[in-house]
Amino acid sequence: MRMVIAAVGRLRQGPEAKLIADYLDRHAKAGRALGLPPVTISEVEDKRGGGMAAEAPLLERAIPDGAALVVMDERGQMLTSPEFAQKIAGFRDQARDIAFVIGGADGIDPALRDRADLAISFGRMVWPHMLVRVMLAEQIYRATTILGGSPYHRV
Ligand SMILES: C[S@@+](CC[C@H](N)C(=O)[O-])C[C@H]1O[C@@H](n2cnc3c(N)ncnc32)[C@H](O)[C@@H]1O
């Protein structure tokens, strides 16, 4: 099984990169015993500024064949963290890779959005894509702790 974040844009060194590295590192350690692999990040960029239509094929290339496609989209479903954890466990139990997709300034091309297994919203407000990366990394780590029964997540 593979877990991939396919994201538009290159993240420079800085606070967001440090947070993402920290959460994904914690996920990698906690996920080992649960059959969850480390998350890899695949960044794509269309240097000609072609927007979402040009970014879609680049994102498609970063998505493993047959992977469960999870798009991050403000119009998507608002899940609780335990619900998100169960989605991840469900894909794991089906032996499917998971590809989380984060769009660029224009969002995700509708053709890619429409074929998603799941669209997740972090609320109806639009967040900068680099912050969505941080929040997604944290929620993946949180999901792993929920599945592992660790007390990180409290309600
Ligand atoms: C700056 S936003 C682009 C917003 C764009 N107007 C759209 O229609 O999607 C960049 C990316 O961040 C992610 N994103 C932003 N806000 C989000 C939210 N509330 N929930 C989930 N993902 C979000 C989406 O993947 C989006 O493509």
Ligand as a Chemical Component Dictionary entry (heavy atoms), coordinates in Angstrom:
data_LIG
# 
_chem_comp.id                   LIG 
_chem_comp.type                 NON-POLYMER 
_chem_comp.pdbx_formal_charge   0 
_chem_comp.three_letter_code    LIG 
# 
loop_
_chem_comp_atom.comp_id 
_chem_comp_atom.atom_id 
_chem_comp_atom.alt_atom_id 
_chem_comp_atom.type_symbol 
_chem_comp_atom.charge 
_chem_comp_atom.model_Cartn_x 
_chem_comp_atom.model_Cartn_y 
_chem_comp_atom.model_Cartn_z 
_chem_comp_atom.pdbx_ordinal 
LIG C1  C1  C 0  -6.506  28.278 -2.853 1  
LIG S1  S1  S 1  -7.418  26.798 -2.915 2  
LIG C2  C2  C 0  -8.266  26.929 -4.463 3  
LIG C3  C3  C 0  -9.671  27.273 -4.306 4  
LIG C4  C4  C 0  -10.429 27.311 -5.611 5  
LIG N1  N1  N 0  -11.218 28.482 -5.650 6  
LIG C5  C5  C 0  -11.346 26.104 -5.815 7  
LIG O1  O1  O 0  -12.372 26.268 -6.460 8  
LIG O2  O2  O -1 -11.012 24.994 -5.396 9  
LIG C6  C6  C 0  -6.180  25.587 -3.273 10 
LIG C7  C7  C 0  -6.529  24.191 -2.873 11 
LIG O3  O3  O 0  -6.555  24.094 -1.464 12 
LIG C8  C8  C 0  -7.498  23.107 -1.076 13 
LIG N2  N2  N 0  -8.492  23.739 -0.196 14 
LIG C9  C9  C 0  -8.669  25.050 0.037  15 
LIG N3  N3  N 0  -9.644  25.258 0.910  16 
LIG C10 C10 C 0  -10.101 24.038 1.276  17 
LIG C11 C11 C 0  -11.119 23.584 2.172  18 
LIG N4  N4  N 0  -11.868 24.412 2.839  19 
LIG N5  N5  N 0  -11.290 22.254 2.291  20 
LIG C12 C12 C 0  -10.531 21.379 1.597  21 
LIG N6  N6  N 0  -9.557  21.756 0.729  22 
LIG C13 C13 C 0  -9.353  23.067 0.577  23 
LIG C14 C14 C 0  -8.124  22.539 -2.346 24 
LIG O4  O4  O 0  -7.453  21.360 -2.734 25 
LIG C15 C15 C 0  -7.859  23.652 -3.339 26 
LIG O5  O5  O 0  -7.801  23.162 -4.655 27 
# 
loop_
_chem_comp_bond.comp_id 
_chem_comp_bond.atom_id_1 
_chem_comp_bond.atom_id_2 
_chem_comp_bond.value_order 
_chem_comp_bond.pdbx_ordinal 
LIG C1  S1  SING 1  
LIG S1  C2  SING 2  
LIG S1  C6  SING 3  
LIG C2  C3  SING 4  
LIG C3  C4  SING 5  
LIG C4  N1  SING 6  
LIG C4  C5  SING 7  
LIG C5  O1  DOUB 8  
LIG C5  O2  SING 9  
LIG C6  C7  SING 10 
LIG C7  O3  SING 11 
LIG C7  C15 SING 12 
LIG O3  C8  SING 13 
LIG C8  N2  SING 14 
LIG C8  C14 SING 15 
LIG N2  C9  SING 16 
LIG N2  C13 SING 17 
LIG C9  N3  DOUB 18 
LIG N3  C10 SING 19 
LIG C10 C11 SING 20 
LIG C10 C13 DOUB 21 
LIG C11 N4  SING 22 
LIG C11 N5  DOUB 23 
LIG N5  C12 SING 24 
LIG C12 N6  DOUB 25 
LIG N6  C13 SING 26 
LIG C14 O4  SING 27 
LIG C14 C15 SING 28 
LIG C15 O5  SING 29 
# 
